[in-house]
Amino acid sequence: MISLKDCFSKIRHIVTSTIAAPLLALLCNLALAYFVYFACRIIFLLVNYSFFSDNLSAGHLWQLLRGGFLFDTSAIMYTLSLYIVMMLFPLHFKETAWYQKLCKWVFVVVNTIAIVMNLCDTVYFQYTSRRTTSAVFSEFKNENNLLGIFGTETLRHWYLVIAAAVLVFILWKCYVRPKLNRHRLNWLKYDLACLAGLLLMVGLMIGGMRGGFTTAVRPITVSNASKYADRPIEAAIVLNTPFSMLRTLGKNVFNEPKYFTNEHEMQALFSPIHLPDSAATPNNKNVVIIIIESFGKEYIGALNHKNIGPNYKGYTPFTDSLLNHSLTFEYSFANGRKSIDAMPSVLSSIPMMIEPFILTPASMNDLTGIAKMLAGKGYHTAFFHGAQNGSMGFDAFAHATGYKEYYGRTEFNADPNFNGDKDFDGTWAIWDEPFLQFMEQRINTFKQPFVATVFTASSHNPFKVPEQYADIYKEEGGNPMHKCIRYTDMALQRFFDKAKHEPWYQNTVFVIVADHTNQTTHDFYKTDQGLYSIPIIFFAPDGSLTPGLNSDAIAQQSDIMPTLLHIVGYDRPYLAFGCDLLSTPPEQTWAFNYNNGIYQFFKGNWMMLFDGERVKAMYRFKTDPLLKQNMVGKVPQQKAMEQQLKSLIQQYMHRMSNNQLIYTPAN
């Protein structure tokens, strides 16, 4: 009786010893690569299970994994194309030990890189809700702290390091190498077998890279993952990181669709051109915009009596108290999931679509923003960011949109009134408390009117607070973000405590907004609307804005610039992909975000998911906050919302591609 071990040995001997040995060994090793990609996907799913658990039946999981096989095939064919040619090209030194060892190293190294990329994204996904694309190289090119961050995350996620080591070990030990006796080979038959195998694999490689074999199949892209996903966030399960990286390298992300041929019809549905009220009169109010890192709505008690419960206190006592005197919105959204998405959205009313605007070639277009427009009215303009100057490209974007002065870590360190790098958090930036105090002192020197914007940094991974507060702000509620939020809320209070005694304070309108959400605890904030739910707060100390929680209008980051221009009485036409929340009827307000290949569009009581070709879902998001009941095809508002969204997408893409982001009478 043949043992199982003997059976495997016999199969292995057949695989590695016939004239077809290179092809058979190659197929075995490709199967090994598929196993590694599958294992990485399962690890990704297990680590991030809370994001997907509500909708993950066995049948749906199978659908996601089936889609994942398609994208794994494409990634494997791209990354192992050199290895495949090395294994099959009919060269007679291919059977030597040194050459086969080289092939093994190429196979193992390439797949090790794929493992590391996939497992790194297992962690990074918790902050972005999407697979990483090639834009990440531009996003972090100016950061000098990445090794420290990577080291910290490696220690925190040690189990992923072990998983990576195990998978690499399996690659090395299970690799199949052809063993041929060069002296007994029929070289003609052998060469023909290799050539036939190569031709076969070239055909499979082309089909695998494209995602299909028919001429009608267009090469698959990241957006094709939505075909298998019921929720946009699930596209991250279908995709793998090597594919997402490779398919976005050097790509023009702004391809203009042709939904409309009639310009007037399209403009009637949506127009980014804003014409001023005939009664608009500049009033020289100062503007202070405070963009708070990761300040998701989940953390604010006063904004969660409905989503979490009436007894929920949150972690922002000062912000809660400020809301009693501010205009804010029950339904308010970020336009993106990264800090670099927030800058154009808040300051220039340019929402993120496909990829962060700052990282695309369109960022070289002629730009405007609230600073440039108000500078034309005599405003002093300044931007504050406590990170290393150049971090995230914020200084370049601030300059391009009209901020004349930039205050970063360099300027903070040069101020003798502060402690310099003793107040550096060791990772990202100056701690929020001293940096906001620095900002307040600098504002005191500005001539009125002015526009001052600050982007805070402390409420961020690696979730630390200054040493002197370590015993005051501790981890609570199972979420390390909470202590950071409490610290930043305190820093914000100290800023206002100082500012309210200054002569410019009463003549100022403040906006407090998050750049994006972060670590979540409650189910609502893991949904496709909750992942984008942030506070948008307008506060005027002189009482010129009626305070209260607006439950009728829908607000988004790209509405901030048009709304502020209304408040200060701006009297010139301008371009913005958002609404003036003070003059637009609530039923005509809307919000937009782009989520893993899906356009999310909020209007009235409805949230629509659109994949660029068809509507995938309609949810009554106000009364169905967990998005359980898909009403697609059953809602009379669906057609009108789809047409308006198509108009928005087409005009956005057209203007990005044709450098039309500034209002001129001709456009």
N, C-alpha and C positions, 0 to 999 in steps of 0.2 A: 504494500500500500504506500503511495507517494504522499509524503508529508506536504503541508502547506508551504513550508520553507523551500522544499525541493521544487515544488510547482512554480513558485515565484522565480527561483534560480533558473529553471528551464526556460521560462518566458523571457527572463532578462537575457539569457544566452542567445535566444533566437533574435531578440530585438537588436542586440549589439553585434551580431556576428554575420549577418547576411549582407548581400550587396546593397540592400535597402536600409542597412543599419543607420546611416546618417539621418535619413528621413524618419525612421521609426524612433530613434533616440530623440530627435527634435520634437516629435509629437508628444512623447512622454514628458519632455521638459516644458513644453508649452502647457500641458495639463497641470504641471507643477506650478507654473506662473498663475494659471487661473485659480488654483487652490489658494495661493497667497493673496490674490486680490479679493477672493471671496471671504477669506479669514479676516482681512482688514475691514471689509464691509460689516461683518458680524460684530467685530470689536467696536466699530464706529456706532453701530446701532445700539449695542448694549450700554456703552458709556453715555449715550445721549437719548436713552430710551424714553425719558420723561417728556421729550419734545414730540414723540410720535405715538405714545401709548394709547391715546384716546381713539385712534382710528385704525389700529393695526390688527386686523383680523388675520387668520391664517391665509385666507384666499388673497387678501390684499398684499400681504407680505410676499407671497409667491409672485404676484404681479410685479412688485418692486424689484425682487431679486432677478426675475426674468429680464426686466429692463436693464438691470445692472450688468447682466451677462453681455448684452449688446455693447455697452460702453466699455466694459473690461476688454472685450475683443478688440475694439478700436485702439485702446491704450496699449495693449500688449503688442499689437501689430506695429504701432508707431515706435514704441520703445525698443522692441526686439528685432526690428527690421535688419540691422547690421548683423546681429547674431544669426538670424535665419539664413542670410546670404553666406556668412562664414561657414555654416554647417553644411550647406548644400552645393556651393559652387564647386565644379569639378576640377579641383587642383590636387595634384598627387602628393603634396606634403600634408594634406588634410588628415591623414591617418597617423601622423607622428604624435608622440606623447606631448611634446611642447605645444603643438598647435591645439590639441584638444584641451590642454590645460588653459590655454589662452581663451578658448571658447567658453570654458566653464567660468572663468573669472569675469568675462564680459556679461554672461548671463546672471551671475550672482550679484555683481555690482549694480547693474541696471535695475534689477528687481529689489535690491536693498534700498536704493534711492526711492523707488516707488513705495515701498513699505514705510519708509520714514515720512514721505510726503503725506501718505494717507493717514498715518497715525498722528502726525502733527495737526492735521486738519480735524482729527477727532476732538482735539482740545479747542482749536481756533473757531470751530463751528459754533461753540457756545456763545461766542461774541458776535458772529456775523450771520448765523442762520443760513449759510450757503457754503458751497465748496470754494476754495481759494482759486483765483484765476491769476494770469500772468501780471495783472495790475499790481499785485502785492510787491513786486520788485521796485516799482516806482513809488508805491505808498511808503515804504520804509527806507528808501535809499539815503535819506539824510539822517537816519537815526544811528547813534553810536553806542546804544545801550542794548542792542539786540542779543549779544552773547549772554549778558547778565539775565535778561528776561528768559531766554531759552533755557539757561541753566536752572533758574528758579522753577520754571514749568516742568523741566525734566525731573526734578526732585519731587514736585507735587504729584506728578503722574508717573511714578516709578514703575507701576504695573504695565504701562505701555512700553517702557524700555525693555522689560522682561519679555513682553509679547513680541517686540521687534526682534530681540535676540533669538527667541525660539523659532520664529519664522525664518530668519536668516540661516539658522542651524539646519532647519529642514531643507532649505534650498540647497545647502552645501552637501548634506548627507544623501539626499534622495536624487541628486542630479544623475542622469543616465548618460554615460559616455560610450560611444561606439568603439568596439575592439575588433579590429580587422587585421588579418594576417596579410601583410603586403605581398608576401612571396606567393600566395595562393590565389590572389585576386585575378579575375578576368577583367582587365582594365577597361576594355570596350564596354562590356556589360555594366561595369561599375559606373563609368562615366555617364552612360545613357540613363542609368537609374538615378544618379544625382541630378542630371539635367532635367529629367522628367519630374523629379521631386521639387526642384527649384521652380519650374514653370507652374506646377500645381500650387506651390506656396505663394508665388507672386500673385496668382489669381485670388487666392484666399486673403492675402494681405490687402489687396486693393479693395475687395469687398468688405473685409473687416474694418479697415480704416474709414470707409465711406458709410458703413452701417447697413449695407445691402448690396445686392449684385445686379439689379436691373438698372438700365440707363435712366429710368425715371426717378431713381433715388438720388436725392441731393445729399452731400456729405453731412452727417449728423453733427449738430452743434450742442452746446450746453442747454439751449432752450428745448431741444427734443426730449429731454428727460421728463418734462411735464406731461408727456403722453401717458406715462405709467403712474403718475402721482395724482392723488386726489386733492392734496394740499400742496401749495408751492414749496413749503419747507421739506416735503418728502422727496423732492428732486435731489436733495443731498444724499439720500440713500442710494438712489439709482446711479448717480455719477461717481466717479473716482477722481482724485485730485490730479494725477498725471494727465488724464484726459482734459480736465478743465484748464490746466496750465497750457497744454500743447495747442488746444483748439482756440485759445484766445491770444496767442503770441502774434503780435504784429497785425491783428485784425482791426478793420474799421468797424467799430461797434455801431455806428450810426448809419444804417442802411435805410433810406427813405422808402416806406411802403407806399403803395398807390391805392389807398382806400378811396380817395376822391380825385376826380378829374376836374370837377367844377369848383373853382376857388371860392366863389361867393357862397356856395352851399357849405363848404368846409368852415369858412370864417363865421358863418351864422351859427354854427354849432359851438365853436370855441375860437376865441381870439386872444392872443397874449398882449395885444395893444391896449393900454389903459389911457383913456382920455380924462383929464382933470375935470372936476366939477367947476362949472362956470363961476361959482361963488368962492372957490378956493383962494385963500389969502395966507401967505407965509406968516407964521407967528413966532418964528425963531425959538421954538422949544428945543431944548437939548435932548439928545437921545443916548441912552446907555443900554447896550445889548449885552446880556450875561448868558453865554452859552455854557451850560454846566455839563461836564463830562458824565455820561451814563446816568443821568438824573431821571430815570424812568418814572412814569406816573405811579407805578406799583408802590413806590416808597413813600408816597405822600398820603397821609391819613385822610385829609379832607376831601380828596378826589376819589376815594375808594369805598364810600359807604354803600354804593350800589354793587360794584364789582367784587368786593371782598366781604363787607359786612359793616353794619352801623357802629360796631364797637372797635373797629380796626383803628389803631392809633398811628401807625406808620412810623417813620424815622426822621421826620422833618418838622419839629415843633415851630421853628421860626417861619418857614414857608407856609405852614398851615395858618399862622396868625396873619401873614401878609395877604393871604387869599381873601380875608374878610374885607380888604380895602382894594381889591384888584378885580379886573375883568379877566375871566378865564373860561375854559370850555370843557364841557363834559366829554366831548368827542374830539380829540386833538392828536395829531399823528406826526411822526417823523417821516421824511421822504426817503430815508435810507437807514442803513444799519451800521455805518461807520462814521467816524469823526470827519473824515474828508468829504462825506456826503452832506454833512450839515452846513459846512461853510458856504457853498454856493446856494443851497436851499434857503438859508436864513438871510444871507447878506445880499444875494443877487436874484432871488426867486427863480433859481434854476434847480429843479429837483433831479435826483439821481435817476437815470434810466439806462439800463444795461450794465454800465460800469461807472465808477465815480468820475464825475465830470473833470475834476482836477487832473486825473491820470490819463485823459484821452487827448488826442491831437486838437480837439475842439477847444481845449483850454487856452490855445494860442489865438483864438478868435478875439475880435474887439469885444471888450466886456464893459459892463457898468455894474453899479450896485448902489446901495443906499448911501455909502460914503461919497462916491464920485458925484452922485446927483445932488446931494446936499452941500458938497464942497463948492459946487457951482452956485450955490446960494449964500456963500460966505461962511460955511461951517468949518471949524477946526476938526480934523479927523485923526483918530489914533486907534491902533489895535494892540491888544495886550495878550501875550501867551507866555506862560512861565517856563516853557521848555527851551531847550537849546535853540538858538536862532537858526532857522532853516528847517526845523522839525516839521514833518508832514507837508512841507511846502506851503505852510500857512503864510509865511512872510511874503512869498511871491504872489499868492492869491490876494492877500490884503492890499499889496501895492497895486496889482492890476485892477482892483475894483475901487481904488480911490483913497485908500488910507495913506496919508502923508507921513505919519509917524508910526514906528513899530517898536514896541517894548517887549523884550524877551528876557531870557535868563541873563544875557550879557549886560543889559541895561540895569536889571535888578542888582546884579553883583557890583556894578559900578556906583551904586547909590550908597553913600556912607551912612545913611540913616537906617540901613537894614544890614542883616547879617551875612549877605552873600550866599556862598554855597553851603554855609552851615544850615540853611533852610532848604537845601536841595533834598528831594525825597530819595535820592540814590538810584532812581530808575528813570523817571520821566521828566520831572519839572520841579520848580519851587513849590513848596506846600501852599495850598489855597489861602490859608489865613494870612501869612505875610504878603503874598503876592497881591491879594485884593486890597490890603492896606497900602501897598506900594501904588497900586492903580489909583486909589482914592486920593493919595497925596499928589500924584501927577495931574489928575483931573483938576485939582485945586489951582493949578498953574495955567489952565487952558483959558483962552478967551472964549466967551460965549458968543453965539451958540456953538455947540460941538457935538460930534458923534464919537462915542467911545465904545469899543467892543472888547470884551474879554472872553477868552476860552479857558476854562479852568482845567485842572488835570488830576486832582488828588483822588477823586472817586473812580478808581481804576485798578485793574490788576497791576501789581501783586497784592492789592487789598491791605495796605498798611496805613497807619496814622502816625503823626509825629510822636516821638518817644514820650514827651510830656503828657500826652493824652492816652497813652496805652492802657492806663488803669481806669480811664473814664469811658472811652468808647471801645467796647469789646464786642467780639462776634456774638450775634444774637439771632434767633429765628432760623438757625441753620444756614445762614447766608453771609459769607465774609464781606459782601458789599455793604451791609447795613451799618457797620461801624464807620466806614468811609463816608457814607451818606450823612450820618449824624455829624461827622467832623466838618464836611463841606457846608452843611446847613448852618452850623455854628459860625463858620468863616463868613458866610453870607450875612448873617446877623451882625457880626462885627463891622462889616463893610457899611451896612445901612445905619448902624448906630453912629458911625463917624460922619457919613455923608449927610445925614439929616440936619446937621448943624452948619452945613456949608451954604453960602449964598446962592449957589446954582441949583440946589436940591429941589426947591419948589417949582422951578421952571423946567423940570426934566420929566420925560416919560421913560420908564424902565421896562425892558422886556426880559423875562427870565424863561429860558427854554433849554431843554436837554438836546444834546447832539443825537443821542440814540438811547435805546434801552440796554440793559445789561443782565446780570444774573437774576433769574426769576424764581419765585417760590410758589405762587398761586396759579391755578389752572388757567384763569382768564388770560394771564400774561404770557402763556405759552401758545396761544392761538395765533392765527395769521393776522388778526387785528391787534392782539395784545402785544406782540413783538414790536409793534411800531407805535404803541400808545405812550405819549410823553406829555408833560405839562407845557402849555403855552400861556404865559401870564403877562398881562399888560397892567402896569401900576403907574398911576399919575398922582403924586403927593398933593397936588393942588385940587384934587377932586374933579378934574375935567372929564374923567372917564367914569361912567356909571359902573360901580363894582357889582360883582355877582357871578354865578356859575351859569353860563349860557348852555342850555340843553338842546337848543334848536339848530344852531349853526354847526358846521363841521369845519375844523381848523387844521391847518398843516403848516410846516415850517416855511414853505414858499409863500404863505399868506402874510408873513411878518413884515416884509419890506413894503408891499402895497398898503398895509394897514398903518404902518408908521408914517408913510408919505401922506396919507390922509390926515393923520393926527397933526403933523407939522404944517399942513396947508400947502403941500407941494403943488405947483400950478402949471406943470409942463407934462406933455405926454411921455410915456415910458413903456418899456416892455417887461412883462413879468408873467411867469407861469403859475400865478396864484391869484387869490381874490383879496380885495379890500374887505375885511370882515365887518367894518363899521357901516359900509354903504351897500353891500351886496345882500339881497334878501336871503334869509337863512336857507330857504328851500333851494337856492341856486348855488350855495357853497358846496364844496366838494374836497376830497383829498385823494392823493395818488401815491402809490409806492410800487416799486418793482422788486419782485421776490422770486428768485430762482427761475427766471424765464417766464414768470407770470406777472401780468399787470394787474394790480389791485386798485379798484376804483370805488370810492365811497361817495354816495350822494343820497340825500333824503334818508330813508330808513334802510337803504340797501347797500350791500357790499358785493361788487362783481369781480370775478376772477376771469381774466381774458388772456389767452396764450398767444395772441398776435393774429390768430385766424378764427377762433371761435370762443364763445363764452363757455367756460367750464363750470361755473358755479354762480349762484345768486343766493345770498344769505340776508335775512332780516337781522342785521348785526346788532341793532339796539335791543331787541327783545329776544334774540337768540345769540347771546354773547359768546358761547362756546362753539358756535357755528356747526350745529348738529344737523340742521335741516336744509339740504340743498334744494332750492326752488327753481333751478334753471329751467327755462322753457315754460314756466307757469306764471311769470310776472309781467304785467303790461309795461312796466318801466324799463324792462331789459333792453329793448330795441333802442330807445332814446339814449340810454346810458352807453350802450355799445357805440353808437354813432358819435357821441361827444368824445368818448375816450379815443376812438380812431382819429378824430380830428386833432386832439391833443398830441397823440403819438406822431402823426404825419407832420404836423407843423414843427414839433420839437426836432425831429430828425432832419427835416429840411433846413431849418435855421442853423442847426449844428454843422451841417455839411456845407452850408453856403455863407458862413460868417455873417449871420443876420440876428445877432443877439442884442443889438442896440436899436432903439426906435429911430427910424428916419421916416419922413413923410412918404417916401416911395414904398416902404414895406408895411 
